[in-house]
Amino acid sequence: MSITRADKAATLRALHVPGDPLVLPNIWDAASARIVESAGFPVVATGSAAVAPVLGYADGEGTPPGEMLAAVARIASAVGVPVTADVERGYGLPPGELVERLCATEAVGCNIEDSDPVTGAMIDAGEQADFLAGVRAAAIAAGSDLVVNARVDSFLHGSGTPEERLADAIERGRRYLSAGADCVYPIFVSDPGTIRTLVEELGAPVNVLFRPGVPSIAELAELGVARVSFGHGLHTATQDFTARMVAAIKTGRSPYPPQEA
């Protein structure tokens, strides 16, 4: 029996469990998506900062929406698990068109950020809430469920003291949840106490970006986190490894590790 789009969306949403987080090693193409699926992960997630350079563009909505969404469609067709796509701030598309084109890729989830992808300026919280409400309404009208991960950039592009950034993240997160978001993604938060406060104050699934300096996945689980992303970290590491192999070849050395006798 084939798994329907509704089944995949329900599976993705149900996997957002505080204290037992959904772990997402973000990928950039069909091949990397298959690796993640083969390793036993129940969901595949794209990362725009990884997909964009693979397609020849800069992150920050430098990729034409048609090309980004075509890449998402290829990824979704390559795996059998639910796919959630990083669509930055929607590539300038109105909510209805964004939802229609995203659903056509067979992705059942998306990340939407609340800062300007080009300038980094924070979007007005009310404006962003209206955009998210439009996305939710369009999904309902289309009869297509969509799991929305609302990125909050207060710790990345916000201003003020750490306490003020935390307060801004909480306010934005609450507004986005009220607008129909399923999960809040305060990107670049790393302090354990701050993460715990966000989890407690929002009372909804919280996504943390895993990177150096962030608590371990086990510790994030203890803090009540429901989703852990790796962003473009794996792609960056892969590119660095390739660069080292190419440098070895350039100097006449083998890029491969020695073989045991």
Summary of the structure (lengths in Angstrom):
residues: 261
radius of gyration: 18.6
end to end distance: 48.3
largest distance: 64.9
contacts: 863
relative contact order: 0.14
helix: 48%
strand: 13%
